[in-house]
């Protein structure tokens, strides 16, 4: 028999006899390239890069990485699993 767990969403104890569900969440920067306009090509890119580098230095390496990719895993009870399912099932998923 497994040990009791708490639902990461509602905090309810999930009994060892109950099914627990994993919810995985990944947040990552879009791989799509930004739109480039003629005005973009005329801008001072060196100055923009210097500003970007200064912003990244203030954030630190962990926050910079988090802005590119983060992954989470939650353990949830059946009721919370059903809640997530009902609220997400009609959303468009692009898995490409």
N, C-alpha and C positions, 0 to 999 in steps of 0.2 A: 504494500500500500504506500502511495506517495505522500509527500508532506503537503499540507494545505498551502495554497498560494492566495495572494490578493490580486484582484483585478486591477491592472494599471490604469484603467479608465474610471471606474466607479468606486474602487476601494473595497468592494465586497469580497469576502473570503470565498474562494473556489474550493469546494470540498474535494478531497482526493478521488472520490468516485465520479465526480463530474468531469466532463470534457472541458479542457481549457483551450483557448484558441490563440494563435499568434497573429498579430497584425504587424506587417513590415511596412515601413515608410521610408522611401528614398527621396531626397531632395537634391537636385543637381542642376547645374547651369545648363541652359538650353544649348544644344550643339549647333543650332542654326546661326549662320553668320548674320551680323546686322546689315541693314540696307545701307549701301554706300551711294551717296549723292555727289554731284559735282561740287557742291559746297563743302562736303566732307574732305574732298581731295585738296581743297585750297586752304584748309586749316593748318595751324602749326602743330604738327604731330609730336615734335620733340617736347614742346611745353606741356601737351596733354599727357605724354608718358611720364614726365617729371611729376605732375600732379598725381597721377595714378600710383606711381611708386611711393610717393610721400604718404598717400592714403593707406597703402598696403603696409608700410612700415609702422604706422600708428596702430593698425589692427593686430599685428603679431601673426605668427605662422599658423596657429590653430584657427583663428577666425578667418584668415585668408582661405585656408583649406575648407572650412565650413561653408564659405560662400560658393565653393565649387561643388562640393559633395558632402552630404550627411546621410547617415542611415540609422534608423531606429527600429527596435523590435519591442513590441508590447505584448504582454499576456493579458487576455481579456476573458471575461465570463461569457456564457451563452447569450445572455440578454444584451450585453454590449456588442457582441459579434453581430447579433441580429440588427441592432441599431445602426452599426456601420454599414452592414449589407444593404439595408433599406435606403439609407441616405446616399450611397455611392453607386448602386447598381444601374441607375439610369444615366450616369455621367458618361461622357464619351471617353473612352480609353484609347490612347495611341501608344501601342507597345512597340512601334518600329524604332 
